[in-house]
Amino acid sequence: MSSNKKYWKSVEELENSSIVEALRNNEFVEEIPTDEFLGNAEALSTSGTSRRDFLKYVGFSTAAVTLAACEGPVHKSIPYVLQPEQIIPGVADYYATTVFDGFDFANLLVKTREGRPIKIENNTIAGAKFSANARIHASILGLYDSTRLKEPKVDGKNSSWSAVDLKIKSSLADAKAKGGQVVLLTNTLASPSTEKLIAEFIAKNPNAKHVVYDAVSSSEALDAFESAYGQRALVDYDFSKASLIVSVGADFLGDWQGGGYDTGYAQGRIPQNGKMSRHFQFESNMTLSGAAADKRVPMTVAAQKQALVQIYNIVVGASIPVALEGNFKTEVVKAAQQLKAAGSKGVLVSGIEDKNAQLLVLAINQVLASEAFSTAGARQIRKGSNVAVAQLIKDLNAGSVHTLIMSGVNPVYTLADSASFVSGLKKVKTSVAFSLKEDETASIVSIAAPAPHYLESWGDLELTSGTYSLTQPTIRPIFNTKQFQDVLLSVNGTAGTFYDYLKTNSGAYTAGASWNKVLHDGVAVLGATALSGGTIDAATAANAVTRSKSAGDFELVLYTKTGLGDGQHANNPWLQEFPDPITRVSWDNYVTVSNVDAKKLGLSNEIVANGGLNGSYATITVDGVKLENVPVIVQPGQAVGTLGLALGYGRKAALKEEMQVGLNAYALYKGFNNVQSVSIAKAGGVHEFACVQGQKTLMGRGDIIKETTLEIFNTKDAEHWNEKPMVSLDHQEVEATTVDLWESFDRTTGHHFNLSIDLNACTGCGACVIACHAENNVPVVGKAEVRRSRDMHWLRIDRYYSSESTFEGDNERKEGIAGLSSSLSTFNEMEKAGDNPQVAFQPVMCQHCNHAPCETVCPVAATSHGREGQNHMAYNRCVGTRYCANNCPYKVRRFNWFLYNKNSEFDYHMNDDLGRMVLNPDVNVRSRGVMEKCSMCIQMTQATKLKAKNEGRPVRDGEFQTACSSACSSGAMIFGDVNDKESKVAKLAADERSYHLLEHVGTKPNVVYHVKVRNT
């Protein structure tokens, strides 16, 4: 006999609440007649309601209550009907490719999961010499940018590619008939196939010409090299071959000549057999190169030109008059004498945008017979001509240009006199812009043509002479896009796609290497010979340089920031939130000013009660063009009489509102000269910065940054320059590392992971920070939250300044403290960085302590230690007490204040379906209210072990990687298994330069640092 009782899972079921109704409608195709059989007691026991109906109802109610209680989302999965052979769910595929966007370039491996590109890795095959910087690591996010141009537009309205094709062809025919000029305006292409295609286009359209435009010009250096060697290219310096480096205004660890020099530079900076390279830097702004230098001298660009002539005089033996002040002259003469003595092991580089200055650089390196300077393998990544661009603007305004086709450029934003370009553009019959986005230029042309992302494109590249690289798509085009080259082929009447054209022509560039091999490897090295020529009238050039006039009371030095570069990635939230390595400020550009000048002008910075940084506003004026309310950063090391301002900010078109930050400094980039005479005045108001490092000095904490000089390193025992912390045990001083509060486990069996970080090799470039973001689904929180110290970076790069002229001076001052009052006043004074401080970078992440203080205070055991040395986080256990963060001496744990995923308050890539395609499925997306931190990329170590196991072999040395170690192009970060005594990381951990952060605390970290050695 069946029961006549009715059973309810919840009150909501009984009352048929709206949420249950909604869930029922979503769950079933046809409505279940619950009212009929639940409203009638007898109906439950009769055969009118089947057992299946009853079970449907029970299952429905259980699901409804569970989902209502947990607010869990419903995810619909569509399985493969016919699974592609090359895609195995859960297994990553890697594709070799090469990227060049007109500003950045690199040889890459692209990691894909289930057909989605999700991560950029460095291609380490022989010949792939260019590694990804922070911007290229972040560029994968641009593929999934929801603000991309999705359809072709003609006269502002959505159109089709056939209509675009027809309109371009008719315009070209009309131009030919009327004798009008046709101009192709592109960025530097560095693509032999595309340049061949353009040559064919010009052959078919004799009234056409090709103008190359680089937003950030290297035209003066190109002109100098071309006049000496007959080729428009740049020298590809090999700093690994230099024992002495002298840089005059060249930030070669930044974006000078495209960057990519840090690998060779770092090789000479790590002490080997008691030797390391020495580096002199003469510059205006504090740069990455200046921060790494052994001797940095801040000076105006006018003084740098005089310094260059002085170096020429000493190296060559000339006697051209030079106007240099006493202290500057002393330092320049010292550097020049050492450069001359170094001979072929010395090298000089300069970033001065002046043809004569660049001719001097070529001449000096020729005299030295510098091994680091070679004309073989010259860089082909800058081809722009200032003269040609200026002429184009004149032609546009004269009305002589009939058709203008642009690709890879945004002159309306990047030209200083963009108003002249816009007025000339209005006189053009047909204007076409191939662009990823409907940017400032694409929004005002007659045809806006959506270009594919480089990860959706085919292409070839000759980044340096004697190399050939291929770009291949790693995903089908997401939107209705078409490559510029495919349209040119159609216009030329050439059958087939650009892929066909590329493959057909590749034989002329691969020197016998097969297409499949080059495609698989990503790059082919064909060899290059030194260029003939090299004749330079250096004396005339030197006289012209020494007569250069000063820019006035203040020089404005325009530069590109490590984060945004030339500005084409302005809609990338990873890069916007990336803290600048020098200032540690994100979400802004600003004018940098020396402390001396700031006091004269009444400009200041202040750290306020909540830890945020506030600054004054200033108005700066260049040749009548005024930028108002420019935020001010008082920058230690800024040359007196100079100001610095970053290009690449201030964009509005096709950007999310959150990314529309900063001011457009291109408006001051007059005549493509990065040095301008400027006037500055204080403006009213206070600017709120998002700065992640209020602490500006080392304050004598020698156990965090350990430094020494090469002389001491070579002449004294390690106990002197790498002092071990001591504690008292039974009234005896013993090394802190020998005393334990807990019994240690046996960690000699299996793997035990360590990460080694060499402070000598770290340049602060930040590639590791962005790689960590991409690998571990780290959320972007926005400027307001960063200002509240709520940034979510799992990896930070701390930047330390010395308050004295050296860190050693800081230590001596600290040791001279006598008494409490002296201590308080001295440490307060040491909060202020020196006018020309030494700089040290230190990457800091979870130290994965073997005796982790976070683990002992967690009330729910959410954080615990693994047998392989990794400190784990069980997010589902975490209840957000934050005890672990309070007990962590390294301050590396982050608390989720908000739900950053699918939250309109945080409208970054995690807020839309397209942006979330970049997420790594091997790492969960954390929810609100939990702690998170570096996991030492445990998903990567597990995948490495499984791969080796499937192949029936042990893991090879160097095979274990983390996101940061694989992204580090300088070799500063080495990851591996210390239980493998032959591994590189085991040898580094046992090196006499190795030490741990806050070793005296007794946490026994698994991250090892190496004492920084300066060759002063």
C-alpha positions, -999 to 999 in steps of 0.1 A, spaced: 0 0 0 15 33 -10 17 62 13 -7 91 9 18 117 23 32 144 2 70 151 4 86 185 -2 123 193 -6 117 230 2 92 256 10 99 271 -25 86 239 -41 54 240 -21 48 276 -30 59 272 -66 83 302 -64 94 320 -95 130 306 -95 116 271 -96 93 280 -124 122 295 -144 144 265 -138 116 241 -148 111 260 -181 148 259 -188 152 223 -180 125 206 -200 112 209 -235 77 201 -225 61 212 -193 56 185 -167 20 185 -154 30 190 -118 -2 208 -108 -23 179 -119 -6 152 -100 7 172 -70 -26 188 -64 -44 155 -62 -34 130 -34 -50 101 -52 -32 109 -84 1 100 -68 -9 64 -62 -28 58 -95 -14 45 -128 -23 79 -144 11 93 -135 40 71 -147 70 62 -126 90 80 -152 70 113 -147 75 110 -110 112 105 -113 114 135 -137 98 156 -111 120 144 -83 151 150 -104 139 184 -114 132 195 -79 165 184 -66 183 202 -94 162 233 -88 170 235 -51 207 228 -56 211 254 -82 190 280 -64 210 275 -32 244 276 -49 236 301 -77 256 278 -99 256 285 -137 244 260 -163 271 253 -189 260 238 -222 286 216 -240 286 208 -276 307 176 -283 326 170 -315 305 150 -339 335 144 -361 366 151 -340 396 165 -359 425 141 -358 451 167 -347 430 178 -317 430 157 -286 408 172 -258 429 181 -228 462 181 -248 479 213 -260 491 218 -295 520 241 -304 525 260 -337 556 278 -346 551 313 -360 568 347 -362 552 380 -354 560 415 -365 534 443 -361 555 472 -373 569 478 -338 575 445 -320 588 412 -334 596 377 -321 599 340 -330 571 322 -312 554 290 -303 516 294 -299 499 271 -275 464 261 -285 437 241 -266 408 226 -285 416 249 -314 419 281 -292 452 299 -290 457 306 -253 494 313 -247 525 327 -263 558 309 -257 593 316 -270 605 295 -299 639 281 -287 649 263 -319 683 272 -333 681 304 -352 650 317 -334 669 346 -317 641 370 -309 620 363 -278 586 378 -269 585 409 -248 556 418 -224 535 433 -253 538 402 -275 529 379 -246 498 401 -241 490 403 -278 471 370 -277 444 388 -258 439 411 -288 427 381 -308 396 380 -286 390 417 -284 352 422 -287 358 458 -301 376 445 -332 363 456 -366 341 427 -376 328 436 -411 340 458 -439 325 492 -439 319 515 -469 311 551 -461 304 541 -425 279 513 -433 284 475 -431 293 461 -465 308 431 -482 343 422 -494 330 420 -530 318 456 -528 351 467 -513 370 449 -541 348 465 -567 352 500 -553 390 497 -550 393 485 -586 371 512 -600 390 538 -580 423 526 -593 410 526 -629 397 562 -624 430 573 -609 449 559 -639 425 576 -663 428 609 -646 465 607 -638 459 608 -601 484 595 -576 478 562 -559 497 557 -526 501 526 -505 509 538 -469 521 510 -447 542 503 -416 575 486 -421 566 452 -436 598 432 -434 581 407 -457 598 398 -489 566 383 -504 545 413 -495 571 437 -509 572 416 -541 534 418 -543 536 456 -538 562 459 -566 538 440 -589 510 463 -579 531 494 -588 541 478 -621 505 475 -630 497 510 -617 527 532 -627 510 562 -610 513 544 -576 540 546 -550 547 529 -516 554 551 -485 566 534 -454 557 551 -421 569 541 -386 548 557 -358 580 559 -337 607 569 -362 642 555 -366 646 575 -398 678 593 -388 696 561 -379 683 545 -411 696 574 -432 730 572 -416 733 535 -422 720 538 -458 745 566 -466 774 544 -452 764 509 -465 738 515 -492 710 496 -475 681 510 -454 685 489 -422 698 490 -387 728 473 -370 719 442 -350 743 444 -321 755 413 -303 762 425 -267 774 390 -256 806 398 -275 813 431 -256 833 434 -224 826 472 -224 793 488 -234 789 526 -237 754 538 -244 746 575 -252 708 578 -249 700 543 -262 677 523 -241 687 490 -257 670 470 -229 638 488 -238 625 496 -272 656 511 -289 658 497 -325 630 473 -316 646 458 -285 655 421 -282 690 428 -270 686 416 -234 696 380 -241 730 389 -254 735 416 -228 726 393 -198 752 367 -210 780 391 -203 765 404 -170 767 372 -150 801 368 -134 821 340 -151 856 332 -141 858 365 -122 848 385 -153 817 404 -164 810 432 -189 810 468 -178 783 492 -188 783 530 -189 750 548 -196 745 585 -204 708 594 -206 681 618 -197 652 596 -186 657 568 -162 654 537 -184 658 500 -181 693 503 -196 702 530 -171 689 509 -142 711 480 -153 742 501 -158 773 500 -137 778 537 -141 748 559 -150 752 596 -158 720 617 -162 725 645 -187 705 664 -213 704 653 -249 724 685 -258 751 673 -234 749 638 -248 757 651 -283 788 668 -269 797 636 -250 795 617 -283 820 640 -299 843 637 -269 842 599 -272 850 603 -309 879 626 -301 895 601 -277 889 569 -297 899 584 -330 925 609 -318 907 640 -331 905 674 -314 871 688 -323 861 714 -297 836 701 -271 814 721 -246 811 698 -216 809 707 -179 836 695 -155 819 665 -139 802 654 -171 835 657 -190 853 636 -163 828 607 -166 828 609 -204 865 609 -207 867 579 -183 842 559 -204 859 569 -237 893 558 -225 881 525 -213 862 520 -246 894 527 -266 913 503 -244 887 476 -249 892 478 -286 873 451 -304 856 440 -271 841 475 -268 809 488 -284 792 522 -286 754 527 -292 733 558 -293 697 567 -294 702 603 -305 678 610 -334 703 629 -355 719 615 -387 753 630 -379 753 615 -344 745 581 -359 773 584 -384 797 591 -355 785 559 -338 792 539 -370 826 555 -374 836 548 -338 826 512 -339 845 508 -372 877 522 -356 873 499 -326 867 470 -350 839 461 -325 830 424 -325 795 433 -312 790 456 -343 784 437 -375 768 448 -408 760 412 -416 725 403 -405 713 439 -403 678 445 -389 651 450 -415 624 460 -389 625 497 -395 622 512 -430 602 544 -425 612 577 -440 604 610 -424 609 628 -457 586 605 -476 558 609 -450 562 647 -449 559 647 -488 528 626 -486 511 651 -464 520 679 -488 506 658 -517 474 650 -499 467 687 -491 476 696 -527 449 673 -539 472 652 -560 465 619 -543 435 601 -558 435 568 -539 451 562 -505 454 526 -493 467 522 -457 477 491 -438 491 488 -403 492 525 -396 470 550 -377 483 584 -388 453 603 -375 464 593 -340 502 590 -343 511 620 -365 520 652 -346 502 673 -372 473 649 -377 450 679 -386 470 684 -418 467 647 -426 429 647 -419 424 678 -441 444 662 -469 425 629 -465 392 648 -472 406 656 -506 412 620 -515 387 604 -538 390 569 -522 407 562 -489 411 526 -475 423 516 -441 431 479 -433 429 478 -395 421 454 -366 399 481 -351 378 510 -362 405 533 -349 410 570 -353 420 566 -390 397 537 -400 367 557 -386 371 585 -411 381 568 -443 357 558 -471 365 521 -467 373 505 -434 387 470 -441 389 446 -411 423 430 -410 429 397 -393 450 393 -361 485 379 -368 473 346 -352 447 344 -381 472 353 -408 497 339 -433 529 358 -439 567 357 -442 593 379 -426 630 388 -430 636 403 -396 674 403 -401 693 397 -433 700 360 -438 670 348 -419 635 338 -432 605 332 -410 569 322 -416 537 335 -400 510 309 -399 474 311 -386 466 291 -355 428 296 -357 403 303 -384 394 340 -387 369 348 -359 353 377 -379 348 386 -415 383 398 -421 407 397 -450 444 403 -453 458 433 -471 478 410 -493 447 390 -505 431 423 -516 462 433 -535 463 399 -552 426 405 -563 434 440 -575 464 427 -594 443 401 -611 464 373 -596 445 340 -590 447 323 -556 451 333 -520 481 349 -503 489 314 -489 493 301 -524 513 332 -534 535 327 -503 542 291 -509 549 296 -546 574 323 -539 590 309 -508 616 289 -527 634 321 -536 640 329 -499 646 296 -482 678 286 -499 668 250 -505 650 244 -472 616 228 -477 584 247 -471 573 221 -445 605 224 -426 604 262 -424 567 260 -415 575 235 -387 605 253 -373 591 288 -378 624 302 -390 653 293 -414 688 307 -410 704 312 -444 735 331 -435 744 367 -443 776 384 -454 789 418 -442 779 448 -463 805 465 -484 811 502 -482 812 519 -448 827 551 -460 819 579 -435 830 615 -433 832 614 -395 850 647 -390 822 666 -408 796 647 -389 814 655 -356 816 692 -363 779 693 -372 770 675 -339 791 697 -317 774 728 -332 739 714 -321 720 739 -301 703 732 -267 666 728 -268 661 756 -242 653 758 -205 637 723 -206 641 694 -230 611 671 -234 623 635 -242 595 614 -257 598 576 -252 577 544 -253 568 526 -222 575 489 -216 537 483 -213 520 501 -242 548 507 -267 536 528 -296 500 525 -285 485 499 -308 478 477 -277 459 504 -259 428 482 -255 447 454 -238 439 453 -201 469 431 -192 492 459 -205 473 488 -191 475 472 -156 511 462 -160 532 484 -137 559 504 -154 592 488 -143 607 521 -133 579 542 -118 557 512 -108 526 531 -121 499 515 -141 469 529 -161 486 562 -169 513 582 -187 528 612 -170 555 637 -173 587 628 -153 607 656 -137 638 656 -115 635 664 -78 656 696 -84 633 709 -111 601 698 -92 611 719 -62 616 750 -85 583 744 -102 563 735 -70 555 700 -83 553 671 -59 542 635 -52 527 623 -19 518 589 -5 484 594 12 468 575 41 454 546 20 488 540 5 479 556 -29 502 580 -47 490 615 -55 508 639 -78 506 675 -91 493 684 -126 513 704 -151 507 721 -184 534 716 -210 537 735 -243 558 726 -273 558 750 -302 524 763 -295 508 729 -289 496 726 -253 489 695 -232 470 705 -201 466 686 -168 495 662 -174 501 641 -142 536 646 -127 559 619 -114 590 632 -95 615 607 -110 648 600 -92 676 599 -118 658 623 -143 684 646 -157 680 682 -145 666 703 -172 647 675 -189 612 661 -188 601 626 -200 567 617 -215 555 584 -229 539 580 -263 511 555 -269 484 569 -245 453 591 -249 435 570 -275 396 571 -276 384 554 -308 374 517 -306 385 514 -270 365 504 -240 359 533 -216 382 518 -190 411 518 -214 407 555 -224 435 567 -202 464 591 -204 472 619 -229 483 617 -265 520 627 -265 522 622 -303 508 657 -305 542 669 -293 562 646 -316 571 675 -340 591 666 -370 595 630 -357 620 644 -332 618 627 -298 635 658 -282 616 690 -281 620 724 -265 593 726 -239 578 750 -213 562 737 -182 540 752 -155 521 739 -125 484 734 -130 457 731 -103 443 698 -89 457 665 -77 461 634 -98 455 600 -82 479 574 -95 476 536 -94 511 529 -81 520 495 -67 552 505 -49 551 533 -25 583 521 -9 610 538 -28 642 527 -11 660 497 2 663 513 36 694 493 44 676 459 43 706 441 29 690 407 34 665 414 6 687 429 -21 723 416 -16 749 434 -37 786 436 -40 812 448 -65 832 426 -89 864 435 -70 851 423 -37 835 393 -53 868 383 -68 891 391 -38 870 381 -7 853 350 5 816 345 1 810 349 38 820 386 34 797 396 4 770 369 10 767 370 47 746 343 63 721 354 90 729 342 125 707 334 155 713 325 191 710 288 200 720 277 235 738 311 239 759 303 208 756 321 174 747 297 147 735 301 111 698 307 110 693 279 84 706 253 108 678 259 133 643 245 128 611 250 148 596 220 131 609 186 121 617 185 84 604 159 60 627 138 38 625 155 4 652 136 -14 628 112 -30 610 121 -62 611 157 -76 617 188 -55 612 220 -74 633 252 -71 632 285 -90 665 303 -93 665 341 -99 697 359 -109 695 396 -100 724 402 -124 705 390 -154 670 404 -145 664 436 -165 629 442 -151 613 438 -186 581 423 -172 576 395 -198 573 371 -169 545 391 -153 523 390 -185 531 353 -191 520 346 -156 487 364 -163 481 344 -194 490 310 -179 471 314 -147 440 333 -156 450 362 -133 422 388 -134 425 425 -142 410 447 -115 412 482 -129 428 515 -118 406 521 -88 413 487 -72 450 489 -80 451 522 -61 436 505 -31 464 479 -32 442 452 -45 461 443 -76 460 406 -83 494 400 -99 508 366 -88 542 379 -97 556 413 -91 589 429 -99 600 451 -70 621 480 -80 645 494 -53 664 527 -54 693 536 -32 691 567 -10 728 572 -13 747 570 -46 750 533 -41 733 505 -21 766 500 -3 763 536 9 729 528 22 743 499 42 771 520 56 746 547 67 724 521 83 753 506 102 763 541 115 730 545 133 734 551 170 703 550 192 666 550 187 662 587 177 690 584 152 674 553 138 640 570 133 655 601 116 679 582 95 654 556 82 630 585 75 656 602 54 664 570 36 628 568 24 639 593 -2 657 581 -32 690 598 -43 690 622 -72 708 596 -92 702 563 -74 714 529 -82 684 506 -92 678 469 -85 650 448 -98 637 417 -79 610 394 -91 589 382 -61 563 356 -61 552 330 -35 584 316 -22 569 281 -16 585 278 18 593 243 31 584 258 65 556 280 53 541 303 79 509 306 60 501 269 64 503 270 102 476 297 106 450 285 81 420 273 101 406 252 73 439 238 58 432 255 25 469 261 20 492 231 25 526 218 14 532 192 -14 560 167 -13 575 183 -44 581 217 -26 551 235 -39 528 254 -15 492 244 -26 459 263 -25 426 244 -22 403 272 -33 371 254 -24 384 251 12 394 287 15 370 309 35 389 341 31 401 347 67 433 362 53 453 349 82 478 335 56 483 369 40 490 384 74 515 357 83 534 358 50 566 378 53 569 382 15 534 397 10 527 376 -21 491 365 -14 462 382 -31 426 383 -18 397 383 -42 377 413 -30 352 409 -59 341 385 -85 362 396 -114 347 371 -139 314 379 -157 310 411 -137 300 443 -155 319 463 -129 351 448 -142 346 451 -180 378 436 -192 383 403 -211 366 381 -185 333 399 -189 324 386 -223 323 352 -240 349 361 -266 374 374 -241 371 343 -219 383 322 -249 419 330 -238 414 313 -204 436 283 -197 413 253 -190 440 237 -168 437 265 -142 404 274 -126 390 309 -125 388 319 -88 357 332 -72 351 360 -47 364 357 -12 393 333 -16 431 338 -14 452 332 -45 489 332 -53 516 317 -74 513 280 -77 547 275 -93 526 265 -123 519 231 -109 497 223 -140 528 227 -162 550 204 -140 523 178 -140 519 179 -177 557 176 -181 558 145 -159 529 129 -177 545 135 -211 577 119 -200 558 90 -185 539 84 -217 571 84 -236 588 60 -211 617 82 -201 629 104 -173 623 142 -174 652 159 -191 669 189 -175 654 221 -186 621 204 -195 604 215 -163 592 251 -167 570 277 -152 553 305 -171 578 330 -158 609 309 -164 599 300 -200 591 337 -207 624 350 -193 646 358 -223 676 370 -203 680 337 -184 674 353 -151 648 326 -141 658 290 -141 633 263 -129 639 227 -122 643 197 -100 670 201 -73 669 164 -66 685 160 -100 720 169 -88 732 174 -124 704 198 -132 712 235 -138 689 246 -110 706 223 -85 740 238 -94 726 273 -91 711 266 -57 745 254 -45 763 284 -60 781 307 -36 760 337 -49 727 320 -39 706 332 -9 670 332 2 648 362 10 645 369 48 666 338 55 667 345 92 629 340 95 635 303 89 609 297 62 633 277 40 619 290 6 622 271 -27 629 303 -46 667 311 -47 681 345 -55 717 353 -66 737 382 -52 739 411 -76 774 420 -86 782 454 -101 813 460 -122 819 495 -109 
